[in-house]
């Protein structure tokens, strides 16, 4: 969905496995404060069974897109990986959920498999 960002991170060899695995296996519990984690979990588990995993992946995409500008400013693998692994907490979690739902709608409209 964001070719420029994808190209930038790929060139640095910052792959989703390096940061996304932790996000997903711990269901975002290390990235956000407990009230925000509970709100995310509520959104995840409110999804139909077949939509849960795609929604989690959309949350991950939304997280990367949210810090897009900061990632594009860095030409250093370690800096960008650290930014992704120590995700900023200074925002409204509802904005992240909204962005994930927007991406969900886009992927459905574009018939993208996640």
Buried (B, 14 or more C-beta within 10 A) or exposed (E): EEEEBEEBBEEBEBEBEBBBEBBBEEBBBEBBEEEBBEBBEEBBEEBEEEBEEBBBBBBBBBBBBBBEEEBBEBEEBEBBBEBBEEBEEEEEBEEBBEBBBEBBEEBEEEEEEE
